[in-house]
Structure formats: C-alpha cells, structure tokens
Amino acid sequence: MKDDIKYKLGRNIKIERIRKDITQEEFAEMIDMSLSYISKLEQGLTSPTALVLFKMSKALALPMEEFFKGIEV
C-alpha cells in the first residue's frame, strides 16, 4: 500500500496541509468538500479530481505539481 499512487498523493496533500497549519476541518471548508472526503483522500482511499486538485492548490497557495513530489509511475 505504501507504494500506491493514491497513498503517496494523499500523504503529500496531508504534509502540505499540516505545513500550513490547517486542520482537516478547515481544509474541507476551504475547498468546499466534506471532512470525510479529506480524511479518505489523505489516507489514500480515494483520488481527487482535477477540479479538487486545483482547489487544493489555490487553498494552500502551491502549484499542483507539489502534490506529486516523489511519485513515480
């Protein structure tokens, strides 16, 4: 599971969210998604759509590429 793209993407999103000192609840509100969605995303249980990636990028003031650091296909 640790090698799974969804897991690594979720972990990277979580790292960047924590780096900005934003709770899951705050993040969910910022991008207009549910808390359970954020939790599943960060656990690698679901994948974000392009629109959600864009919203997260804007909310965290990061280029979308940051979420894919260290991920090899």
C-alpha positions as CSV (number, residue, x, y, z in Angstrom):
1,M,0.0,0.0,0.0
2,K,2.9,2.4,0.7
3,D,3.9,2.3,-3.0
4,D,0.4,3.1,-4.1
5,I,0.0,6.4,-6.0
6,K,-3.2,7.3,-4.2
7,Y,-1.4,6.7,-0.8
8,K,1.6,8.9,-1.8
9,L,-0.6,11.6,-3.2
10,G,-2.8,11.7,0.0
11,R,0.3,11.8,2.1
12,N,1.8,14.7,0.2
13,I,-1.5,16.6,0.5
14,K,-1.6,16.0,4.2
15,I,2.0,17.1,4.6
16,E,1.3,20.4,2.8
17,R,-1.9,21.0,4.8
18,I,-0.1,20.4,8.1
19,R,2.8,22.6,6.9
20,K,0.3,25.5,6.5
21,D,-1.1,24.7,10.0
22,I,-4.6,24.0,8.6
23,T,-6.9,21.4,10.2
24,Q,-8.8,18.8,8.1
25,E,-12.0,20.6,9.0
26,E,-10.6,24.0,7.9
27,F,-9.3,22.5,4.7
28,A,-12.6,20.8,3.9
29,E,-14.4,24.1,4.3
30,M,-11.8,26.0,2.2
31,I,-12.3,23.6,-0.8
32,D,-16.0,23.0,-0.2
33,M,-15.7,19.3,0.4
34,S,-16.6,17.1,3.4
35,L,-14.4,16.2,6.3
36,S,-14.8,12.5,5.5
37,Y,-13.6,13.2,1.9
38,I,-10.5,14.9,3.2
39,S,-9.8,12.0,5.6
40,K,-10.2,9.4,2.8
41,L,-8.1,11.4,0.5
42,E,-5.2,11.8,3.0
43,Q,-5.4,8.0,3.7
44,G,-5.1,7.2,0.1
45,L,-8.6,5.7,-0.1
46,T,-9.8,8.0,-2.9
47,S,-8.3,10.1,-5.6
48,P,-9.0,13.8,-6.1
49,T,-10.5,15.1,-9.4
50,A,-8.6,17.7,-11.4
51,L,-11.0,20.3,-10.0
52,V,-10.4,19.3,-6.4
53,L,-6.6,19.3,-7.0
54,F,-7.0,22.9,-8.4
55,K,-9.0,24.0,-5.4
56,M,-6.4,22.5,-3.0
57,S,-3.6,24.1,-4.9
58,K,-5.3,27.5,-4.6
59,A,-6.2,27.0,-0.9
60,L,-2.6,26.0,0.0
61,A,-1.0,28.5,-2.4
62,L,1.0,25.8,-4.0
63,P,1.5,24.7,-7.6
64,M,-0.3,21.4,-8.2
65,E,3.0,19.7,-9.0
66,E,3.9,19.8,-5.3
67,F,1.3,17.2,-4.6
68,F,3.1,14.7,-6.9
69,K,6.6,15.1,-5.5
70,G,8.3,11.7,-5.1
71,I,5.6,9.8,-7.1
72,E,6.9,7.6,-9.9
73,V,4.5,5.9,-12.4
